[in-house]
Amino acid sequence: MVAERQAAVDVAVASLHAAHRDVRVLERLRDRLRDAWMLAERRREQKELDWLGSVRHALRAASQENVT
């Protein structure tokens, strides 16, 4: 009886450890995906800001040419 109960506890503990390991794997995967998405978003945003700066510079240069 005690041996059966101990075997059941051992199986439950092993199952708990496996589930905990799986959760950690999924958390690391989620973190890597989030980091990759954030990097892509920062790059996209920087490209937009660079484009905006170029357009503003071109408009300013064009308006100064018209003044002189």
Residue, then its C-alpha position, 0 to 999 in steps of 0.5 A: m500500500v505504501a509502495e503504491r502510494q509512493a509510486a503514485v507520488d513519484v509519478a505525480v512529481a515527475s509529471l509536475h516537473a515535466a509540466h514546469r519544464d514545458v512552461r519554461v520552454l513556452e515562456r522562452l519561446r514567447d520572449r524570443l518572439r516578442d523580442a523579434w517583433m519589438l526589434a522589427e517594430r523599432r526598425r520600421e518606426q526608425k525607417e518612418l522617422d528617417w523618411l519623415g526627416s528626409v521629407r521635411h528637409a526636402l520641403r525646407a530646402a525647396s521653400q528656401e530656394n523659392v525665397t532667395 
